[in-house]
Amino acid sequence: MDEVSAGTAVVVGFDESPEAEHAVRWAAHEARRRGRDLSVVFAYDLDRWMSADAVRVWSPQDAERAARKVVEAGVALAQEVEPELTVHGRTSSRGGAAALIGLSHEADLVVLGAGRHGRVTGALIGSVAFAVTARADCPVVVVPSGAVERPDPGSRVVVGVDGSAGSDHALSIAADLATDSDAPLVLVSAWETPTYDHWSRIYLVDDEWRYQAITEARDGAAAHVAAARARLEKEYPGLVVEEMVEEGRPPALLGRASEGAGLVVVGARGRGDLRSLLLGSVSRAVMHDAHCPVLVVR
């Protein structure tokens, strides 16, 4: 199969599932928009694949031939979607996470397909997708079934902002995407009632103290959005910007904001909940709750 040229490709995982087919379509459009090649990858676990078929005895050569057929189907689909796009095919017996993480060192973007309600399926099940988002060297997009093929004037771009360096980087990428797509950009900032830690977590009970803590948390979130808006007005003067500053956990707010959106963009590192976005439950919650593709950037 063709090799991926360093720094020139959008990489998409493919396993013939409906979710993977949708991811290939999305990735083909995005590769064309970026002016990049597309690399369609089928990454399988050789031992698991061979042991799963009790009818016939597989050899490594049999598995590779079967894998090539899978990749060829993905390449054909991408070329059908974007006839002028240069599409490569690649197989790997290293398993989904290892192969895609390895390719991320050279890629512009890695794209994964996800099932309904964010359940990642097929060759990229569960922990594989989360491992890729956590360890990839390039941005990663998780595309749920039924998502719009890309942002447009009727499907806004959503970005989480919290004042961190990761958030600032995500803001730049989200603004670029929104500008390219002539789509509005929604700035989302969440705040929660602070808690007092002293051997155990206890919600504040003193009314004055509680009011002050809530005010500071709410004003802090609003300040992050105001700073982001001021930056955008200077760097992207024609961009339509909307705001969403509400009480709640970041994944829940981003999930609500994603309804009808074309893309949610989040930073790999942030403050509070966003700081561990790629390391566990928050990452899973964002991918589970989002109704549109989620782009995770470093």
PyMOL commands that set and color helices and strands:
alter all, ss='L'
color gray80, all
select helices_A, chain A and resi 18-34+46-52+60-81+96-104+116-118+122-124+127-135+165-181+207-235+250-257+272-276+281-289
alter helices_A, ss='H'
color red, helices_A
select strands_A, chain A and resi 9-13+37-43+87-92+109-114+140-144+157-160+185-191+195-197+201-203+241-247+263-267+294-297
alter strands_A, ss='S'
color yellow, strands_A
deselect
rebuild
show_as cartoon
